[in-house]
């Protein structure tokens, strides 16, 4: 059974704006939890510049299985596929 609880989010304002646009709770939370998601102009760091911990957290946010055993390069590849 699906939970009616709101997902944990890091950027409440962005989450609410995305929900107002009709996005699902899960998708809005995923976007609101992505580092630099609200910035425009390609300012986000490339995955190669992220730490392994940041990559792991992102993989967890998007639901990539087997992430705990992945190397940094494997996490990058999995995130790009997702």
C-alpha positions as YAML, in Angstrom:
chain: A
units: angstrom
residues:
- id: 1
  name: UNK
  ca: [0.00, 0.00, 0.00]
- id: 2
  name: UNK
  ca: [1.35, 3.45, -0.90]
- id: 3
  name: UNK
  ca: [2.15, 5.80, 1.94]
- id: 4
  name: UNK
  ca: [0.28, 9.08, 2.16]
- id: 5
  name: UNK
  ca: [3.23, 10.69, 3.94]
- id: 6
  name: UNK
  ca: [5.09, 13.42, 2.15]
- id: 7
  name: UNK
  ca: [8.61, 12.34, 1.12]
- id: 8
  name: UNK
  ca: [11.50, 13.94, 2.99]
- id: 9
  name: UNK
  ca: [12.77, 16.92, 1.00]
- id: 10
  name: UNK
  ca: [15.68, 19.33, 1.34]
- id: 11
  name: UNK
  ca: [14.13, 22.25, -0.56]
- id: 12
  name: UNK
  ca: [10.53, 22.72, 0.61]
- id: 13
  name: UNK
  ca: [9.79, 25.74, -1.60]
- id: 14
  name: UNK
  ca: [10.95, 23.97, -4.76]
- id: 15
  name: UNK
  ca: [9.05, 20.81, -3.77]
- id: 16
  name: UNK
  ca: [5.79, 22.74, -3.28]
- id: 17
  name: UNK
  ca: [6.24, 24.61, -6.58]
- id: 18
  name: UNK
  ca: [6.75, 21.33, -8.44]
- id: 19
  name: UNK
  ca: [3.71, 19.76, -6.76]
- id: 20
  name: UNK
  ca: [1.66, 22.83, -7.76]
- id: 21
  name: UNK
  ca: [2.72, 22.16, -11.37]
- id: 22
  name: UNK
  ca: [1.24, 18.66, -11.07]
- id: 23
  name: UNK
  ca: [4.32, 16.52, -10.47]
- id: 24
  name: UNK
  ca: [4.02, 13.39, -8.34]
- id: 25
  name: UNK
  ca: [5.29, 13.51, -4.76]
- id: 26
  name: UNK
  ca: [8.16, 11.19, -5.64]
- id: 27
  name: UNK
  ca: [9.34, 13.12, -8.70]
- id: 28
  name: UNK
  ca: [9.03, 16.50, -6.94]
- id: 29
  name: UNK
  ca: [11.03, 15.17, -3.97]
- id: 30
  name: UNK
  ca: [13.71, 13.71, -6.25]
- id: 31
  name: UNK
  ca: [14.18, 17.04, -8.01]
- id: 32
  name: UNK
  ca: [14.03, 19.09, -4.79]
- id: 33
  name: UNK
  ca: [16.72, 16.84, -3.25]
- id: 34
  name: UNK
  ca: [19.10, 17.10, -6.21]
- id: 35
  name: UNK
  ca: [22.10, 19.38, -5.55]
- id: 36
  name: UNK
  ca: [21.92, 22.57, -7.66]
- id: 37
  name: UNK
  ca: [18.61, 21.48, -9.24]
- id: 38
  name: UNK
  ca: [17.15, 24.98, -9.14]
- id: 39
  name: UNK
  ca: [20.11, 26.67, -10.78]
- id: 40
  name: UNK
  ca: [20.05, 27.56, -14.46]
- id: 41
  name: UNK
  ca: [22.80, 27.87, -17.00]
- id: 42
  name: UNK
  ca: [24.67, 24.62, -16.48]
- id: 43
  name: UNK
  ca: [26.17, 25.60, -13.15]
- id: 44
  name: UNK
  ca: [25.84, 22.12, -11.63]
- id: 45
  name: UNK
  ca: [29.08, 20.21, -11.23]
- id: 46
  name: UNK
  ca: [29.67, 17.23, -13.49]
- id: 47
  name: UNK
  ca: [29.39, 13.85, -11.75]
- id: 48
  name: UNK
  ca: [33.17, 13.50, -11.94]
- id: 49
  name: UNK
  ca: [33.49, 16.49, -9.59]
- id: 50
  name: UNK
  ca: [31.10, 14.98, -7.00]
- id: 51
  name: UNK
  ca: [32.41, 13.03, -4.04]
- id: 52
  name: UNK
  ca: [31.60, 9.33, -3.83]
- id: 53
  name: UNK
  ca: [29.31, 10.14, -0.89]
- id: 54
  name: UNK
  ca: [27.37, 12.71, -2.96]
- id: 55
  name: UNK
  ca: [27.04, 10.19, -5.79]
- id: 56
  name: UNK
  ca: [25.86, 7.52, -3.37]
- id: 57
  name: UNK
  ca: [23.25, 9.89, -1.88]
- id: 58
  name: UNK
  ca: [21.99, 10.76, -5.36]
- id: 59
  name: UNK
  ca: [21.85, 7.08, -6.31]
- id: 60
  name: UNK
  ca: [19.83, 6.46, -3.15]
- id: 61
  name: UNK
  ca: [17.47, 9.35, -4.00]
- id: 62
  name: UNK
  ca: [16.71, 7.89, -7.42]
- id: 63
  name: UNK
  ca: [16.50, 4.30, -6.20]
- id: 64
  name: UNK
  ca: [19.53, 2.67, -7.81]
- id: 65
  name: UNK
  ca: [19.96, -0.82, -6.39]
- id: 66
  name: UNK
  ca: [23.37, -2.27, -5.51]
- id: 67
  name: UNK
  ca: [24.83, 1.20, -4.93]
- id: 68
  name: UNK
  ca: [26.61, 0.25, -1.69]
- id: 69
  name: UNK
  ca: [28.98, -2.04, -3.58]
- id: 70
  name: UNK
  ca: [29.64, 0.37, -6.47]
- id: 71
  name: UNK
  ca: [32.83, 2.33, -7.08]
- id: 72
  name: UNK
  ca: [32.69, 6.01, -7.89]
- id: 73
  name: UNK
  ca: [32.92, 5.27, -11.62]
- id: 74
  name: UNK
  ca: [30.14, 2.67, -11.37]
- id: 75
  name: UNK
  ca: [27.90, 5.14, -9.50]
- id: 76
  name: UNK
  ca: [28.47, 7.74, -12.23]
- id: 77
  name: UNK
  ca: [27.61, 5.22, -14.95]
- id: 78
  name: UNK
  ca: [24.46, 4.07, -13.10]
- id: 79
  name: UNK
  ca: [23.29, 7.65, -12.53]
- id: 80
  name: UNK
  ca: [23.78, 8.54, -16.18]
- id: 81
  name: UNK
  ca: [21.79, 5.46, -17.24]
- id: 82
  name: UNK
  ca: [18.97, 6.28, -14.86]
...
